[in-house]
Structures are given as C-alpha cells and as structure tokens.
Amino acid sequence: MEYFILLSMGFLAAITPGPDIFYVLREGLCKGKVAALWAVFGILSGNIIYLSLVAIGVGVVGKNLYFQLVVGTVGGLYLLNIAKVVFYDKPTLNSSCNNLEGFKVYKEALLLNLSNPKAMIFFAVIVTPFMGKSILLSLFFLFVGISLAFFVTAFVASSFNIKETLLIAINKIAAIIFVAFAIGLFSSAYRAYLLLLQ
C-alpha cells in the first residue's frame, strides 16, 4: 500500500501544472513527440539526482522518531499550502516555441529541473514519512509515478490539442488529493509523537 501511495503521489505531483510539466507540454505542442521525450529525459535526470540525495539522507536519519515528527508536521503543512495554491491557480498554456533541438532540449530541461528548489523540498520533506522498509524500493516506485506522468504528458501534448480547462481540472483534483496526503503526514507525525511519549 505504501508503494502505491508513493507511485500515485509521484504521478500527481509531477502532472500538476508547474515549470517542468509546462516545458514538456510546450515541446510536445511545438515540435512533437521526439522533442517532448528529450525534455522528459532531461527532467527525469534531474529527479534521479534529487532522489539519490534523498536516499542518502533518509538512510541516515529517516528512522529517528523526532525526525519523523518534524517531517510529518512540516510536510503536512507544506502539502496543505501546495494544495491551496494549486486549487486557486489558473494555469495558462504558453506554447511559444524555442529553436532548441535534441540534446539541447535535454540540457535545458535538466537545468530547469535542477533550478527548482521546491523539488528537493518535496522529495525530502513530503516523501520521507511514506517510505517503506526499503528506501530504494520506495524511491523506485516514486520515480515510476513521476516518469508515468511525464511520459503521458509528452504523448498527450504531441498527439492532442491541450485545453487550459483540462489543466485547471487537474489542479482541482490534485489539490484534493494533496490534502489527503497531508492528513496522512499528520497521522505519521502523531504516531511518532505517541511513540516518543512512551
């Protein structure tokens, strides 16, 4: 169950309109499937770097009850804030095209992903309480969810005409699910608190 939660959380976090997903959408709308896939590979490369850093950090301190209490509380508040921002956001799809091709798209997508400090915060703070016994397996399922979101987006953007109303609907659904995940984080923080009282 924890792995399914991580997979779905990764999928929803990735598909919620933001810089990375808009970049993939733009490349797909402007230049087709190949350019969109180059963008996906660039963004996923950045995610692999973030996930590797999380794996090292979580492996060292992830089982500490104080750490779980703080991360669960802060992560829940962070997710509630994201849910509020996403729910009220009105995304606009700017499909202005650039002239980059192939590996240059990959590099731009990688730099875009690595320049987003929210990604590291998301991975470190939100994901940690949902980690199963195997950190590597947990991160693998999270990565699969993220990858699915970007590959689906690349396919849809290069095959269909995207409407902004679809992006708004995605925001509303994601916001509700983020609230549910926040409740899960608060629950894990509360369990850690009860264990500390013993």
C-alpha positions in Angstrom: 0.0 0.0 0.0 2.8 2.4 0.9 4.4 1.8 -2.6 1.1 2.5 -4.3 0.8 5.8 -2.3 4.3 6.8 -3.4 3.6 5.9 -7.0 0.3 7.9 -7.1 1.9 10.8 -5.1 4.8 11.0 -7.6 2.3 10.9 -10.5 0.1 13.6 -9.1 2.9 15.9 -8.0 4.5 15.6 -11.5 1.4 16.1 -13.5 0.2 19.1 -11.5 0.9 22.2 -13.7 4.3 23.7 -12.9 7.6 24.6 -14.8 8.6 21.0 -15.6 5.3 19.8 -16.9 4.7 23.0 -18.9 8.1 22.6 -20.5 7.2 19.1 -21.7 3.8 20.3 -22.9 5.3 23.2 -24.8 7.9 20.9 -26.5 5.2 18.4 -27.4 2.8 21.0 -28.8 5.5 22.9 -30.7 7.8 20.2 -32.0 6.2 16.8 -31.5 6.9 13.6 -29.6 10.7 13.4 -30.0 11.3 16.9 -28.5 8.9 16.2 -25.7 10.7 12.9 -24.9 14.1 14.8 -24.8 12.5 17.2 -22.3 11.2 14.2 -20.3 14.6 12.6 -20.1 16.2 15.9 -19.0 13.7 16.4 -16.2 13.9 12.7 -15.1 17.7 13.0 -15.0 17.3 15.9 -12.5 14.8 13.8 -10.5 17.4 11.0 -10.3 19.9 13.4 -8.7 17.3 14.6 -6.2 16.2 11.1 -5.3 19.8 10.0 -4.8 20.3 12.8 -2.3 17.1 11.9 -0.5 18.2 8.2 -0.4 21.4 9.1 1.3 19.8 11.5 3.8 16.8 9.3 4.6 19.0 6.3 5.0 20.9 8.1 7.8 18.2 9.8 9.8 14.8 8.6 8.4 14.0 6.2 11.2 14.5 8.7 14.0 11.2 9.5 15.8 12.0 13.2 16.3 12.8 13.4 12.6 9.5 11.7 11.7 7.6 14.0 13.9 9.1 17.2 12.5 9.0 15.9 8.9 5.4 14.7 9.2 4.2 18.1 10.7 6.2 20.3 8.3 5.4 18.1 5.3 1.7 18.2 6.1 1.7 22.0 6.4 3.7 22.3 3.2 1.3 20.0 1.3 -1.7 21.9 2.6 -0.1 25.1 1.3 0.6 23.5 -2.1 -3.0 22.3 -2.2 -4.3 25.8 -1.6 -2.0 27.3 -4.2 -2.8 24.7 -6.8 -6.6 24.8 -6.1 -6.8 28.5 -6.8 -4.2 28.7 -9.6 -5.4 29.5 -13.1 -2.8 27.9 -15.4 -2.2 29.4 -18.8 -0.6 27.3 -21.5 2.1 29.3 -23.2 3.1 27.4 -26.3 5.6 29.9 -27.6 8.3 27.7 -29.2 12.1 27.8 -29.0 14.6 26.7 -31.6 16.3 24.1 -29.5 16.6 20.5 -30.7 17.5 17.1 -29.3 20.2 17.2 -26.7 19.9 20.9 -26.2 16.3 20.4 -25.2 17.6 17.7 -22.7 20.1 20.1 -21.2 17.5 23.0 -20.9 15.0 20.6 -19.2 17.7 19.3 -16.8 18.7 22.8 -15.8 15.1 23.8 -15.4 14.5 20.9 -13.1 17.7 21.4 -11.0 17.0 25.1 -10.6 13.7 24.3 -8.8 14.4 24.2 -5.1 10.8 23.1 -4.4 11.6 19.7 -6.0 14.3 18.9 -3.3 12.0 20.1 -0.5 9.2 17.9 -1.9 11.3 14.8 -2.1 13.0 15.4 1.3 10.0 16.5 3.4 6.9 15.0 1.8 8.2 11.6 0.7 10.1 10.6 3.8 7.2 9.6 6.0 5.7 7.4 3.3 8.9 5.4 2.9 8.6 1.7 3.3 11.2 -0.6 4.9 13.2 -0.5 1.6 14.3 3.1 0.8 15.5 2.1 -2.6 12.2 0.3 -3.5 10.2 3.3 -2.2 12.2 5.7 -4.3 11.8 3.4 -7.3 8.0 3.5 -7.0 8.1 7.2 -6.6 10.2 7.6 -9.7 7.9 5.3 -11.7 4.9 7.5 -10.8 6.8 10.7 -11.8 8.0 9.1 -15.0 4.5 7.9 -15.9 3.2 11.5 -15.5 5.8 13.0 -17.8 5.6 10.2 -20.5 1.8 10.5 -20.5 2.1 14.3 -20.8 4.6 14.0 -23.7 2.3 11.6 -25.5 -0.8 13.7 -25.0 0.9 17.0 -25.8 2.3 15.7 -29.1 -0.9 13.9 -30.1 -3.8 16.0 -29.0 -4.8 19.7 -28.5 -4.5 20.6 -24.8 -7.1 22.8 -23.4 -6.4 25.1 -20.4 -9.6 23.8 -18.8 -8.0 20.4 -18.5 -5.1 21.9 -16.6 -7.5 23.7 -14.2 -9.4 20.4 -13.6 -6.1 18.6 -12.9 -5.2 21.3 -10.4 -8.5 20.9 -8.5 -8.2 17.1 -8.3 -4.6 17.2 -7.3 -5.3 19.8 -4.6 -7.9 17.5 -3.0 -5.6 14.5 -3.1 -2.7 16.6 -1.7 -5.0 17.4 1.3 -5.5 13.7 1.8 -1.7 13.1 1.7 -1.3 15.9 4.2 -3.7 14.1 6.5 -1.5 11.0 6.1 1.6 13.0 7.0 0.0 14.5 10.1 -1.1 10.9 11.1 2.5 9.7 10.8 3.7 12.6 12.9 1.1 11.8 15.5 2.2 8.2 15.6 5.8 9.3 16.1 4.7 11.6 18.9 2.8 8.8 20.7 5.9 6.6 20.5 8.0 9.4 21.9 5.7 9.6 24.9 6.2 6.0 25.8 
